């Protein structure tokens, strides 16, 4: 990968990789750190990165950085014996965005990542498999299960309607 290809990758994909990580972590500072580390790793490995596959490489590195960050956060929480201060939105406020964010928050990290990569970013099953290290079959199964959980949450009136 040349310096020009790297700069083009930054311009073209920085926003989408940041959105993906932010949707998963729900913390702007942590998302920025993860994305910055992903671009740093891409820069240090630019000699081995194929410029035509830079987007896939970037998302793969960012995904793995995000998983590492989540694992480290969980360890810190266990050590400190505290509960993470994650914003929880009311089920009854009628705001569609908040309802969807709450529904996504109920999924585990893998399921949430798969839903966002497929339905929000538009990746194919094979591309998602490359990014996450899962087979295309596993991606389909996990994504199907995640969508069922989302559907069950979203069709429940007490989760959506004001009482």
C-alpha positions in Angstrom: 0.0 0.0 0.0 1.4 3.4 -1.0 1.1 6.5 1.1 -1.4 7.9 -1.4 -3.5 4.7 -1.1 -3.4 5.1 2.7 -4.5 8.7 2.5 -7.3 7.8 0.2 -8.4 5.0 2.5 -8.5 7.5 5.4 -10.6 9.9 3.4 -13.0 7.3 2.1 -13.5 5.0 5.1 -12.8 7.0 8.3 -16.4 8.0 8.8 -17.9 4.6 8.2 -15.5 2.7 10.4 -16.0 5.3 13.2 -19.8 5.0 12.9 -19.5 1.2 13.1 -17.3 1.3 16.2 -19.3 4.1 17.9 -22.6 2.1 17.4 -21.0 -0.8 19.2 -19.2 0.9 22.0 -21.6 3.8 22.5 -18.7 6.0 23.8 -17.2 8.6 21.5 -13.8 8.7 23.1 -13.4 5.0 23.1 -14.5 4.8 19.5 -12.0 7.4 18.5 -9.2 5.6 20.3 -10.1 2.3 18.6 -10.3 3.9 15.1 -7.1 5.7 15.6 -5.4 2.5 16.7 -6.8 0.7 13.6 -5.4 3.4 11.3 -2.1 3.3 13.1 -1.9 -0.5 12.6 -2.8 -0.1 9.0 0.0 2.5 8.6 2.6 0.3 10.3 1.6 -2.7 8.2 1.2 -0.7 4.9 3.9 -2.7 3.2 1.9 -5.9 3.5 -1.6 -4.4 2.9 -3.1 -4.7 -0.6 -4.4 -1.2 -1.5 -7.5 -2.7 -3.2 -8.4 -4.5 0.1 -7.7 -1.7 2.4 -11.3 -1.2 3.5 -11.6 -4.8 4.5 -8.3 -4.7 6.3 -9.3 -1.6 8.2 -12.6 -2.9 9.3 -11.0 -6.2 10.4 -8.4 -4.4 12.5 -11.0 -2.0 13.9 -13.3 -4.9 14.8 -10.6 -6.8 16.6 -9.4 -3.6 18.4 -13.0 -3.1 19.5 -13.3 -6.6 20.8 -10.1 -6.2 22.7 -11.3 -2.9 24.2 -14.6 -4.6 25.3 -12.7 -7.4 26.9 -10.4 -5.1 28.7 -13.4 -3.0 29.9 -15.1 -6.1 31.3 -12.0 -7.1 33.2 -11.7 -3.7 34.7 -15.3 -3.8 35.7 -14.9 -7.2 37.4 -11.8 -6.0 39.2 -13.5 -2.8 40.4 -16.7 -4.7 41.0 -18.7 -1.9 39.5 -21.4 -1.7 36.9 -20.6 0.1 33.6 -22.3 3.5 33.3 -24.0 2.7 30.0 -26.8 5.0 29.0 -30.2 3.3 29.0 -33.1 4.8 27.1 -36.6 4.7 28.2 -38.8 2.1 26.5 -41.7 4.5 26.4 -40.4 7.7 25.1 -41.6 7.1 21.5 -38.3 8.1 19.9 -37.6 5.6 17.2 -33.8 6.1 17.3 -33.7 5.5 21.0 -35.9 2.5 20.8 -33.6 1.0 18.1 -30.5 1.8 20.1 -32.0 0.1 23.1 -32.9 -2.9 21.0 -29.4 -3.2 19.7 -27.9 -2.7 23.2 -29.7 -5.9 24.2 -27.7 -8.0 21.7 -24.3 -9.3 22.6 -21.2 -7.7 21.0 -20.9 -10.3 18.2 -24.6 -10.1 17.2 -24.6 -6.3 17.4 -21.5 -6.1 15.2 -23.0 -8.5 12.6 -26.3 -6.5 12.4 -24.5 -3.3 12.0 -22.0 -4.6 9.4 -24.8 -6.3 7.3 -27.8 -4.0 7.7 -26.1 -0.6 8.4 -22.8 -0.8 6.4 -24.1 -3.2 3.7 -21.3 -5.8 3.8 -21.8 -9.3 2.2 -21.8 -12.4 4.4 -18.3 -13.3 3.1 -16.9 -9.8 3.8 -18.4 -9.9 7.3 -16.8 -13.3 7.8 -13.4 -11.9 6.8 -13.8 -9.0 9.2 -15.0 -11.0 12.2 -13.1 -14.2 11.6 -16.3 -16.2 11.3 -17.4 -18.4 8.4 -20.1 -17.1 6.1 -22.4 -19.9 7.5 -21.8 -18.7 11.1 -22.4 -15.1 10.1 -25.8 -16.1 8.6 -26.8 -18.1 11.7 -25.7 -15.5 14.2 -27.3 -12.7 12.2 -30.6 -14.7 11.9 -30.6 -15.2 15.7 -29.9 -11.5 16.3 -32.7 -10.4 14.0 -35.1 -12.7 15.8 -34.1 -11.1 19.1 -34.6 -7.6 17.7 -38.0 -8.5 16.2 -39.2 -10.0 19.5 -38.1 -6.9 21.4 -39.5 -4.5 18.8 -42.9 -6.1 18.5 -43.6 -6.1 22.2 -46.0 -3.2 22.9 -44.6 -2.5 26.4 -41.2 -1.8 24.9 -42.5 0.7 22.4 -45.8 2.3 23.6 -46.4 4.7 26.4 -48.7 3.4 29.1 
